C-alpha cells in the first residue's frame, strides 16, 4: 500500500474514481500480472471505468491489449528474473495526457530509480508511408501536395497502418510524446540520477515485409521491437532494471507529481525543458527570437532585449525557459535578478544547474566583456544605479545596466516599471532603454500583455490597476457568460482573514499574509509581534536570513517554505514570487478618502521614506500594494485597518468573508 500527497491510497492496483475525471492507476509487480492475468483484467477494467467520466467502458481492442500485449512485457520481465518491477497499465494522471500503455518502475543497474514507457501495438503488418494510398494522417502540406512526395517529417515519423486504412505516428514518436508527458507531470525526473527510457513493442508483427519499421528510428535512443526481436527487447529491459525487491520507484511515481502551478515548484522542469507551463504566443515568440540571437549574434550593433510586462504576465517564466534552452544547447548563460528572494528560490529549485544563478557583483567582477553567450536580468526594475556592496551603499564604477550589456553577447532585461518601490530603484522602462542606447547598442523591445498568474484573469489585473490609480471599478466577477476564475474577498478583521486562509492551507493549498511597510521591524527572529493591528491581533514580520528560531524560514524563502504562514511577509520577501492564496493587510500609510487615496508619511517605515516628493512616494506605495495584491494565483483577501477603505471594498461589490 502507498500513501502519497496526504491522501491514503487504496490497495495496489485499485483506483478511486470521483468528479468528472480521475487518475488512472492500475499497477502490479510483473510476476503478479503473469501469474494472475485473468483475475487482474477485470480490475484494470474497473480502474478504467472509475477514471473516466460516466464510467466509460474500455474497447475490445484495449482489453485485448491488456490480456496479450501487457502480458508479453510482463512475461519478458519475469523471464529475466525482474518480476518485482512494477507495471503501470494505461498510465494517465491528467485529462490532457494520453494514456501510456505501460510504464515500468524499478531500480537501475547503475543505481538510482529507473522508469521505462512502453508503447504497445497489436499490428500484424505495417507499411511505409505512401500518399498514393491515402493522405489521412499526414501533415497539411503533404495532404495538399500533388507531387506524391512526402516531407522529411512524414517520411520518417509516419507509417501506414493497414488495419486502420490510414497513416499513424511511428510508435517511437508516440513514445517520445509519452516521455515528455511523464517529465511534464512528475518532478522526480528533474533529478539527473533518475533514469527514464522508452521503447515500442509490436509483439504481433511477424510479417517479414514489415520488419523495416525497427530499422527506422525517428527519435534517437527510442528503439522499436517486433515479434521477431524478443531477445533485443529482453536486452533492453535487462540493461535498465535489476531484480531488486524494491518498490521505491513505484511509490515515487505515485507521490512526486507536479501538484500545483506555482512557478517556484516548476523551476526544475522549466530549466530542464519539461513543464506543465505552456508558453503563450508572445512568450514563445520572445523565446524563439532571443534564442535565434544566441545561436547567431547580430553582426551589427549588439542587440539588447527589453522584455516588459505587468506582474503575472510571465516574465520570469520566459527568463527561465530561455536559461534552460540556452544551457541545453551548450551556451554559457547566467541568470541575475534585482530580487534576492526570487533568485534564491529559483536557484534552489534547479538541481545541478545552480551555478547559472549568480549576483550582479559576481558578473561585474568575474566576467569579461562578451564572455557570456546569454545574460538574463530578471526584475530589472529593482536594480540600483550601480551594483550594491551592502544594504545601503553602491559600489563605484560602471552602472548596473552597463554590467549587463557589456558582459554578454546577448543581454536580456525583464522589467515592470509599476513595481519600482524605493528611491534607489531608478530604472524605469524608458530610462533603461535610454541607458542601453547610450552604450551604442540596439534595443529590441518585447511587451507581454496578458496576465497569467491570477488564473489568467485579465479582469482582476485590470481591477487592481484601476483601484490603485484611484479610479476603482466595481468587482462584478460573473458579469460575462463565463464566471470569473479568480476569487476576491475582503475581511473586516485580520483575524477573520487569517482563519479563512488557514482553511485553504488545511485543504492543501499554499497561502500567505502580507502587509504594507507601515509597522517597524524590531527584530529578525520571526517571533516579535511587530504587526500590531486594532483589536488585539498581532503577528511577527518574516524573519531575517540568520535567525535562530526553529521552524521559521529564512527571509528569502518565506514565500515558499511551509513555515512562512506564521509570519507577515512584505514586498522584499514576496516580490517576484507567488502562492495560491494571499491576504493583503493595508495599513494607515494609504487610505481612501472617498474620492482618492491619501498618503500618511508618518506610517511609511521603509526605504521609500527617502523619496522627497509626496506625489512620487504615493505612487511607490501604491506600487508596493500592487505587488502584494498580484502574488496570488487563485484568490486574494483584502483587509485595511481603515474603516473607510473597507467601506470602499464593500461599495465595489467585493464579497465579505
TORRO-961819 format. One record per residue (C-alpha): x, y, z; residue number from 1; residue in three letters. Coordinates in steps of 0.25 Angstrom, whole numbers, m for minus. Each point is the difference from the previous one (the first is absolute). Layout:
! TORRO-961819
X:Y:Z:NUM:Ala
...
//
This chain:
! TORRO-961819
0:0:0:1:Unk
5:14:m3:2:Unk
m4:13:7:3:Unk
3:13:m8:4:Unk
m3:15:0:5:Unk
m8:m1:13:6:Unk
m10:m10:m6:7:Unk
m1:m14:4:8:Unk
1:m9:m13:9:Unk
m8:m12:m2:10:Unk
6:m14:m1:11:Unk
11:m1:m11:12:Unk
m7:m2:m13:13:Unk
m13:7:4:14:Unk
m4:15:m3:15:Unk
m11:9:6:16:Unk
m9:7:m10:17:Unk
m6:13:3:18:Unk
m4:13:m7:19:Unk
0:1:m15:20:Unk
13:m7:m2:21:Unk
10:m7:9:22:Unk
14:m5:m1:23:Unk
1:m14:m7:24:Unk
9:m9:9:25:Unk
0:m15:m2:26:Unk
14:m5:4:27:Unk
6:m13:5:28:Unk
13:m7:0:29:Unk
3:m7:m13:30:Unk
0:m14:6:31:Unk
m14:2:5:32:Unk
m5:4:m13:33:Unk
6:m12:m6:34:Unk
m6:m9:11:35:Unk
m14:6:1:36:Unk
m3:6:m14:37:Unk
m14:m5:0:38:Unk
m3:5:14:39:Unk
6:14:m3:40:Unk
m6:3:m13:41:Unk
m14:3:7:42:Unk
8:9:10:43:Unk
6:8:m12:44:Unk
m14:2:m6:45:Unk
m5:5:14:46:Unk
12:10:1:47:Unk
m3:4:m14:48:Unk
m15:3:2:49:Unk
3:7:13:50:Unk
9:9:m6:51:Unk
m9:4:m12:52:Unk
m12:9:1:53:Unk
m13:m7:0:54:Unk
7:m13:2:55:Unk
4:m2:m14:56:Unk
3:m14:m4:57:Unk
13:m4:m7:58:Unk
0:m5:m14:59:Unk
2:m15:m4:60:Unk
14:4:m6:61:Unk
4:6:13:62:Unk
m4:m12:8:63:Unk
7:m9:m10:64:Unk
13:9:2:65:Unk
m1:m2:15:66:Unk
m2:m15:m2:67:Unk
11:m2:m10:68:Unk
10:12:m2:69:Unk
1:3:14:70:Unk
2:m15:3:71:Unk
11:m1:m10:72:Unk
8:11:7:73:Unk
m3:m5:14:74:Unk
5:m14:m5:75:Unk
13:6:m5:76:Unk
3:6:13:77:Unk
m4:m13:8:78:Unk
9:m8:m10:79:Unk
12:9:4:80:Unk
m3:m1:15:81:Unk
m5:14:0:82:Unk
m14:m4:5:83:Unk
1:11:11:84:Unk
0:11:m10:85:Unk
m13:7:1:86:Unk
m9:1:m12:87:Unk
m10:12:m1:88:Unk
m11:m3:m11:89:Unk
m6:12:m7:90:Unk
7:10:8:91:Unk
m6:13:0:92:Unk
0:11:11:93:Unk
m6:12:m8:94:Unk
m12:2:m9:95:Unk
9:6:m11:96:Unk
9:m11:1:97:Unk
m1:m12:m10:98:Unk
0:m13:8:99:Unk
13:m7:m1:100:Unk
m1:m15:m3:101:Unk
10:m5:10:102:Unk
10:8:10:103:Unk
10:m9:7:104:Unk
6:4:13:105:Unk
12:m6:7:106:Unk
14:2:3:107:Unk
12:2:m10:108:Unk
12:m9:0:109:Unk
9:13:1:110:Unk
m8:4:13:111:Unk
m12:10:1:112:Unk
m14:m2:m4:113:Unk
m4:m5:m14:114:Unk
m12:2:m9:115:Unk
m4:m4:m14:116:Unk
m12:4:m8:117:Unk
m4:m11:m10:118:Unk
m9:2:m12:119:Unk
m8:m13:m3:120:Unk
m5:m3:m14:121:Unk
m8:m12:m5:122:Unk
2:3:m14:123:Unk
3:m13:m9:124:Unk
5:8:m11:125:Unk
5:14:m3:126:Unk
4:8:m13:127:Unk
9:11:m3:128:Unk
m7:14:m1:129:Unk
m6:2:m14:130:Unk
m9:11:m4:131:Unk
m6:m8:m12:132:Unk
m7:m9:10:133:Unk
m6:11:8:134:Unk
4:14:5:135:Unk
m8:m2:13:136:Unk
10:2:12:137:Unk
10:8:m8:138:Unk
4:14:3:139:Unk
m8:11:m7:140:Unk
10:3:m12:141:Unk
2:m15:m3:142:Unk
m16:m1:0:143:Unk
0:11:m10:144:Unk
12:m4:m8:145:Unk
m3:m5:m15:146:Unk
14:m5:m2:147:Unk
m2:m12:9:148:Unk
13:2:7:149:Unk
1:1:16:150:Unk
7:11:8:151:Unk
11:m5:9:152:Unk
m8:m1:12:153:Unk
m11:m8:m6:154:Unk
9:m9:m7:155:Unk
7:m4:13:156:Unk
m10:3:11:157:Unk
m12:m7:m7:158:Unk
m4:m14:m3:159:Unk
m12:m6:m8:160:Unk
m8:m9:9:161:Unk
m9:m9:m9:162:Unk
m9:m4:12:163:Unk
m4:15:1:164:Unk
1:3:m15:165:Unk
8:13:3:166:Unk
13:5:4:167:Unk
4:0:15:168:Unk
11:6:8:169:Unk
12:m9:0:170:Unk
0:m7:14:171:Unk
13:6:4:172:Unk
m6:14:m2:173:Unk
m12:m4:10:174:Unk
11:m5:10:175:Unk
7:14:m1:176:Unk
m14:7:3:177:Unk
m2:m10:12:178:Unk
14:3:6:179:Unk
m3:15:m2:180:Unk
m13:m2:8:181:Unk
7:m7:11:182:Unk
10:11:1:183:Unk
m11:10:0:184:Unk
m8:m6:11:185:Unk
11:m5:9:186:Unk
10:8:8:187:Unk
9:m12:2:188:Unk
5:0:m14:189:Unk
7:13:3:190:Unk
10:m8:8:191:Unk
12:m4:m9:192:Unk
1:m14:8:193:Unk
m14:m4:m4:194:Unk
1:m9:m13:195:Unk
m11:1:m11:196:Unk
m1:m7:m13:197:Unk
m10:m4:m10:198:Unk
m3:m11:m11:199:Unk
m11:m5:m8:200:Unk
m3:m15:m1:201:Unk
m8:m6:m12:202:Unk
m2:m14:5:203:Unk
m9:m5:m11:204:Unk
9:6:m11:205:Unk
6:m13:m6:206:Unk
m2:4:m15:207:Unk
14:0:m6:208:Unk
m4:12:m10:209:Unk
m4:8:13:210:Unk
13:m1:7:211:Unk
6:12:m6:212:Unk
m7:8:11:213:Unk
10:m4:10:214:Unk
11:6:m9:215:Unk
m6:14:0:216:Unk
3:8:12:217:Unk
m7:13:m1:218:Unk
4:3:15:219:Unk
14:m3:4:220:Unk
1:m10:12:221:Unk
m14:m5:m2:222:Unk
0:m14:m6:223:Unk
m11:m7:m6:224:Unk
m1:m15:2:225:Unk
m8:m10:m8:226:Unk
m5:m15:3:227:Unk
13:m4:m8:228:Unk
9:7:10:229:Unk
m4:m6:14:230:Unk
15:0:4:231:Unk
2:14:m3:232:Unk
m12:4:9:233:Unk
6:m8:11:234:Unk
13:6:m1:235:Unk
m6:14:0:236:Unk
m8:m4:13:237:Unk
13:m6:7:238:Unk
8:12:m3:239:Unk
m10:9:8:240:Unk
m5:m8:11:241:Unk
6:m9:12:242:Unk
m7:m12:7:243:Unk
0:9:13:244:Unk
m12:m2:9:245:Unk
m3:15:0:246:Unk
m13:7:m1:247:Unk
6:14:2:248:Unk
m1:4:m15:249:Unk
m15:m4:m1:250:Unk
m2:8:13:251:Unk
7:12:m6:252:Unk
m8:0:m13:253:Unk
m12:1:9:254:Unk
5:11:9:255:Unk
9:9:m7:256:Unk
m10:7:m10:257:Unk
0:15:m3:258:Unk
m12:3:9:259:Unk
m1:15:m3:260:Unk
2:11:m10:261:Unk
10:8:9:262:Unk
12:4:m8:263:Unk
9:m3:11:264:Unk
m4:m14:1:265:Unk
2:m2:m15:266:Unk
14:7:m2:267:Unk
7:m14:m1:268:Unk
m10:m4:m11:269:Unk
1:14:m7:270:Unk
15:0:m1:271:Unk
1:m14:m3:272:Unk
m10:2:m12:273:Unk
m12:m8:5:274:Unk
m11:7:8:275:Unk
m15:1:1:276:Unk
1:15:m4:277:Unk
m3:3:m14:278:Unk
5:13:m6:279:Unk
m10:9:m7:280:Unk
3:5:m14:281:Unk
7:13:4:282:Unk
8:m8:11:283:Unk
4:m10:m11:284:Unk
4:11:m10:285:Unk
9:6:11:286:Unk
7:m13:3:287:Unk
2:m3:m15:288:Unk
5:14:m4:289:Unk
10:1:12:290:Unk
5:m14:m2:291:Unk
2:3:m15:292:Unk
9:11:4:293:Unk
7:m9:10:294:Unk
3:m10:m11:295:Unk
4:11:m10:296:Unk
3:13:6:297:Unk
m3:13:m8:298:Unk
12:4:m9:299:Unk
m3:15:2:300:Unk
m3:7:13:301:Unk
m2:m9:12:302:Unk
m15:m4:2:303:Unk
m5:2:14:304:Unk
m14:m5:3:305:Unk
m9:7:10:306:Unk
m12:m8:4:307:Unk
m11:8:7:308:Unk
m13:m4:6:309:Unk
m8:1:12:310:Unk
0:m9:12:311:Unk
m4:m14:m4:312:Unk
2:1:m15:313:Unk
11:m11:0:314:Unk
13:8:0:315:Unk
7:m10:10:316:Unk
m6:m12:m8:317:Unk
6:6:m13:318:Unk
13:2:7:319:Unk
1:m14:6:320:Unk
m4:m6:m13:321:Unk
11:8:m7:322:Unk
10:m5:10:323:Unk
m4:m14:m2:324:Unk
1:0:m15:325:Unk
13:7:0:326:Unk
6:m10:10:327:Unk
m5:m11:m8:328:Unk
6:5:m13:329:Unk
14:1:7:330:Unk
m1:15:1:331:Unk
7:7:12:332:Unk
m12:7:7:333:Unk
m2:7:13:334:Unk
m13:5:8:335:Unk
1:12:9:336:Unk
m11:7:6:337:Unk
m4:13:7:338:Unk
m7:m8:11:339:Unk
8:m9:9:340:Unk
m12:m8:5:341:Unk
m4:m4:m14:342:Unk
14:m3:m5:343:Unk
3:m9:12:344:Unk
m13:m8:m1:345:Unk
2:m2:m15:346:Unk
14:m5:3:347:Unk
m4:m9:11:348:Unk
m11:m6:m10:349:Unk
11:m5:m10:350:Unk
8:m12:2:351:Unk
14:0:m6:352:Unk
m1:14:m6:353:Unk
0:9:12:354:Unk
13:7:m5:355:Unk
m8:6:m11:356:Unk
m6:9:10:357:Unk
9:11:5:358:Unk
1:14:5:359:Unk
2:13:m7:360:Unk
13:2:8:361:Unk
6:m13:m5:362:Unk
m3:3:m14:363:Unk
6:14:1:364:Unk
13:m6:7:365:Unk
2:m14:m7:366:Unk
m6:1:m14:367:Unk
7:7:m11:368:Unk
m6:8:m12:369:Unk
m8:m9:m9:370:Unk
4:m12:8:371:Unk
m14:m6:2:372:Unk
m9:m4:m12:373:Unk
m12:4:8:374:Unk
m3:8:13:375:Unk
m14:1:5:376:Unk
m3:11:10:377:Unk
m14:m2:6:378:Unk
m7:11:9:379:Unk
9:11:m7:380:Unk
m10:10:7:381:Unk
7:m4:13:382:Unk
14:3:m4:383:Unk
7:12:6:384:Unk
8:10:m9:385:Unk
13:m8:3:386:Unk
2:m14:6:387:Unk
m2:0:16:388:Unk
11:m3:9:389:Unk
m9:m1:12:390:Unk
m14:3:4:391:Unk
2:15:m1:392:Unk
12:3:m9:393:Unk
3:m1:m14:394:Unk
14:m3:m6:395:Unk
7:10:m8:396:Unk
2:m2:m15:397:Unk
m9:m4:m12:398:Unk
m15:m1:1:399:Unk
m8:m13:2:400:Unk
m5:2:m14:401:Unk
14:1:m5:402:Unk
4:m13:7:403:Unk
m12:m8:m6:404:Unk
2:6:m14:405:Unk
15:m2:m1:406:Unk
2:m14:6:407:Unk
m8:m8:m10:408:Unk
m2:m1:m15:409:Unk
m15:0:3:410:Unk
m5:8:12:411:Unk
m14:m1:4:412:Unk
m8:9:10:413:Unk
m13:m3:6:414:Unk
m7:12:6:415:Unk
m14:5:5:416:Unk
1:15:4:417:Unk
m12:m1:8:418:Unk
8:m9:10:419:Unk
10:11:4:420:Unk
m1:2:15:421:Unk
12:8:6:422:Unk
8:12:m4:423:Unk
12:m8:m4:424:Unk
m8:m8:m10:425:Unk
3:9:m12:426:Unk
m3:m8:m12:427:Unk
m13:3:m7:428:Unk
m2:m6:m13:429:Unk
3:13:m8:430:Unk
12:2:9:431:Unk
5:m14:m2:432:Unk
m1:2:m16:433:Unk
7:13:0:434:Unk
12:m6:9:435:Unk
1:m11:m10:436:Unk
0:9:m12:437:Unk
11:8:6:438:Unk
8:m12:0:439:Unk
m1:0:m15:440:Unk
m9:m13:0:441:Unk
m13:m3:m8:442:Unk
m12:m1:9:443:Unk
m10:m11:m3:444:Unk
m13:2:8:445:Unk
m9:m11:3:446:Unk
m13:2:7:447:Unk
m8:m11:7:448:Unk
m14:5:2:449:Unk
m8:m12:5:450:Unk
m2:m3:15:451:Unk
3:m14:4:452:Unk
2:m1:15:453:Unk
m15:2:5:454:Unk
m5:m12:m8:455:Unk
2:8:m12:456:Unk
m10:11:5:457:Unk
1:13:m8:458:Unk
m12:4:8:459:Unk
8:0:13:460:Unk
13:6:m6:461:Unk
m8:12:m6:462:Unk
m8:1:13:463:Unk
13:2:8:464:Unk
6:10:m9:465:Unk
m13:8:0:466:Unk
m1:m1:16:467:Unk
14:5:2:468:Unk
m1:12:m10:469:Unk
m12:5:8:470:Unk
m10:m4:m10:471:Unk
m6:m12:5:472:Unk
m9:m10:m7:473:Unk
m12:m8:6:474:Unk
4:m14:2:475:Unk
m10:m8:m8:476:Unk
6:m13:m3:477:Unk
m12:m7:m6:478:Unk
m4:11:m10:479:Unk
5:m8:m12:480:Unk
m6:m13:m5:481:Unk
12:m8:7:482:Unk
2:2:15:483:Unk
13:8:4:484:Unk
10:m11:4:485:Unk
7:9:10:486:Unk
m6:1:14:487:Unk
1:14:7:488:Unk
m5:3:14:489:Unk
1:10:11:490:Unk
0:m2:15:491:Unk
m4:9:12:492:Unk
12:m5:9:493:Unk
13:m6:m2:494:Unk
m4:m12:9:495:Unk
m11:m4:m10:496:Unk
9:1:m12:497:Unk
10:m9:7:498:Unk
m11:m10:4:499:Unk
m4:0:m15:500:Unk
14:m2:m5:501:Unk
3:m11:10:502:Unk
m12:m8:m6:503:Unk
7:1:m13:504:Unk
13:m5:6:505:Unk
m8:m11:7:506:Unk
m6:m4:m14:507:Unk
14:m2:m6:508:Unk
2:14:m6:509:Unk
11:10:2:510:Unk
m3:13:7:511:Unk
7:12:5:512:Unk
m3:13:7:513:Unk
7:13:m4:514:Unk
m1:14:5:515:Unk
5:14:m4:516:Unk
13:5:6:517:Unk
m7:9:11:518:Unk
4:m8:13:519:Unk
14:0:5:520:Unk
9:m13:m1:521:Unk
6:0:14:522:Unk
7:m14:m1:523:Unk
3:m11:m10:524:Unk
m4:m12:7:525:Unk
m14:m1:m6:526:Unk
m7:0:14:527:Unk
m1:14:4:528:Unk
m15:5:m2:529:Unk
4:12:m8:530:Unk
m12:1:m9:531:Unk
m10:4:11:532:Unk
m14:4:m5:533:Unk
m12:5:6:534:Unk
m8:m10:9:535:Unk
12:m7:6:536:Unk
4:m9:m12:537:Unk
15:0:m3:538:Unk
10:m8:m7:539:Unk
15:1:m3:540:Unk
7:4:m12:541:Unk
7:m10:m8:542:Unk
13:m4:6:543:Unk
14:4:m5:544:Unk
10:m9:m7:545:Unk
8:m3:12:546:Unk
m10:m3:11:547:Unk
0:m11:11:548:Unk
m15:m3:0:549:Unk
m3:m14:m3:550:Unk
m11:m3:m11:551:Unk
1:15:m5:552:Unk
5:1:m14:553:Unk
11:10:m4:554:Unk
m5:13:m6:555:Unk
3:m4:m14:556:Unk
m8:m13:1:557:Unk
m12:6:8:558:Unk
m9:m1:m12:559:Unk
3:m15:m4:560:Unk
4:m7:13:561:Unk
m12:m6:8:562:Unk
3:8:13:563:Unk
m2:13:m7:564:Unk
m15:1:3:565:Unk
3:4:15:566:Unk
7:13:m4:567:Unk
m4:12:m8:568:Unk
7:2:m13:569:Unk
4:13:m6:570:Unk
4:5:m14:571:Unk
14:m5:2:572:Unk
m4:m14:2:573:Unk
m12:m1:m9:574:Unk
4:7:m13:575:Unk
3:m9:m11:576:Unk
m6:m12:7:577:Unk
m14:m6:1:578:Unk
m9:m8:8:579:Unk
m15:m5:m2:580:Unk
m7:8:10:581:Unk
5:14:5:582:Unk
m5:9:11:583:Unk
4:15:m1:584:Unk
m1:9:12:585:Unk
0:15:m4:586:Unk
5:9:11:587:Unk
m2:14:4:588:Unk
10:5:m10:589:Unk
m10:m1:m12:590:Unk
m15:3:3:591:Unk
m12:3:m8:592:Unk
m6:14:2:593:Unk
m13:m3:m8:594:Unk
6:6:m13:595:Unk
15:m3:0:596:Unk
11:m7:7:597:Unk
6:8:12:598:Unk
15:m2:4:599:Unk
5:1:14:600:Unk
15:1:0:601:Unk
0:m3:15:602:Unk
m3:m14:m2:603:Unk
10:m3:m11:604:Unk
10:m9:7:605:Unk
9:m4:m12:606:Unk
11:6:m9:607:Unk
m11:6:m9:608:Unk
m1:11:11:609:Unk
13:6:m6:610:Unk
m9:4:m12:611:Unk
m2:15:2:612:Unk
m12:3:m9:613:Unk
m13:m4:6:614:Unk
m6:m3:m14:615:Unk
12:m9:m4:616:Unk
m1:m7:14:617:Unk
m15:m3:m1:618:Unk
3:m6:m14:619:Unk
10:m9:6:620:Unk
m9:m4:12:621:Unk
m10:m4:m10:622:Unk
10:m8:m8:623:Unk
3:m7:13:624:Unk
m14:m4:2:625:Unk
m2:m4:m14:626:Unk
12:m9:1:627:Unk
m7:m7:13:628:Unk
m14:m1:m7:629:Unk
6:m7:m12:630:Unk
7:m11:7:631:Unk
m11:m10:0:632:Unk
m4:m10:m11:633:Unk
m14:m4:6:634:Unk
m5:11:9:635:Unk
2:12:8:636:Unk
m5:5:13:637:Unk
1:15:3:638:Unk
0:7:14:639:Unk
2:14:4:640:Unk
2:6:14:641:Unk
m8:12:m6:642:Unk
m15:m1:1:643:Unk
m3:9:m12:644:Unk
9:m9:m8:645:Unk
m7:m12:4:646:Unk
m13:7:m4:647:Unk
6:3:m14:648:Unk
2:m15:m1:649:Unk
m15:m3:4:650:Unk
m5:11:m10:651:Unk
8:m6:m11:652:Unk
m8:m13:2:653:Unk
12:m9:5:654:Unk
m6:m11:8:655:Unk
3:0:15:656:Unk
5:m12:8:657:Unk
//
